[in-house]
Amino acid sequence: MPRSSPFYIGDLKKVKALASPVRAAIIDVLEVLGPATIVQVAASLGYPPDGLYYHFGMLERNGLVARAEPEMQPRSRSGLI
């Protein structure tokens, strides 16, 4: 979901959280993909997923990303008449 207008960050803690090239790249990927798992972001960046958990935690603690509940898949009705 591309953002229609610029997003400005004035909070110094948030700016410092984005100072890492990896965390800035995560934000860039999420701008393109929209809601995504760590595995999806890692695949887009070419990084191993276990190397991104720390960075996602830093972004979450600073309010730059949020966890989303997984979408529930409707129950399959196969086999029911």
C-alpha positions in Angstrom: 0.0 0.0 0.0 1.9 3.1 -1.1 1.5 6.1 1.1 -0.3 9.0 -0.7 1.6 11.7 1.3 4.9 11.9 3.0 5.2 10.7 6.6 7.4 12.9 8.8 9.0 11.6 12.0 9.8 14.2 14.6 10.5 12.0 17.6 14.3 11.5 18.1 13.8 7.9 19.4 12.0 7.0 16.2 14.7 8.7 14.1 17.4 6.8 15.9 15.5 3.5 15.4 15.5 4.2 11.7 19.2 5.0 11.6 20.0 1.3 10.9 20.1 0.6 7.2 18.4 -2.8 7.9 15.5 -1.2 9.8 15.1 1.5 7.1 15.0 -1.3 4.5 12.3 -3.2 6.5 10.1 0.0 6.5 10.7 0.3 2.7 9.7 -3.3 2.1 6.6 -2.9 4.3 5.6 0.2 2.3 5.6 -2.0 -0.8 4.2 -5.2 0.5 1.8 -3.9 3.1 1.2 -6.2 6.1 3.7 -9.0 5.9 5.4 -11.7 8.0 9.0 -11.5 9.0 9.7 -14.4 6.7 8.1 -12.5 3.7 10.2 -9.4 4.6 13.3 -11.4 5.0 12.8 -13.1 1.6 12.3 -9.6 -0.1 15.5 -8.4 1.5 17.6 -11.5 1.0 18.2 -11.8 4.8 17.7 -14.8 7.0 14.5 -14.3 9.1 16.2 -15.0 12.4 18.4 -12.0 11.7 15.4 -9.6 11.5 13.6 -10.3 14.8 15.8 -7.9 16.7 15.2 -5.2 14.2 11.4 -5.7 14.1 11.5 -5.6 17.9 13.2 -2.2 17.9 10.8 -0.9 15.3 7.8 -2.2 17.3 9.1 -0.7 20.6 9.3 2.7 18.9 5.9 2.5 17.4 7.1 2.2 13.8 5.5 -1.2 13.1 2.7 -3.1 14.9 1.8 -6.7 15.1 -1.3 -7.7 13.2 -3.4 -10.6 14.1 -3.4 -13.3 11.4 -6.4 -13.4 9.2 -8.6 -16.3 10.1 -9.3 -18.7 7.1 -12.9 -19.8 6.8 -13.4 -23.4 7.8 -13.5 -25.8 4.9 -16.9 -27.4 4.4 -15.5 -30.2 2.4 -17.1 -33.5 3.4 -20.2 -31.9 4.8 -23.5 -32.5 2.9 
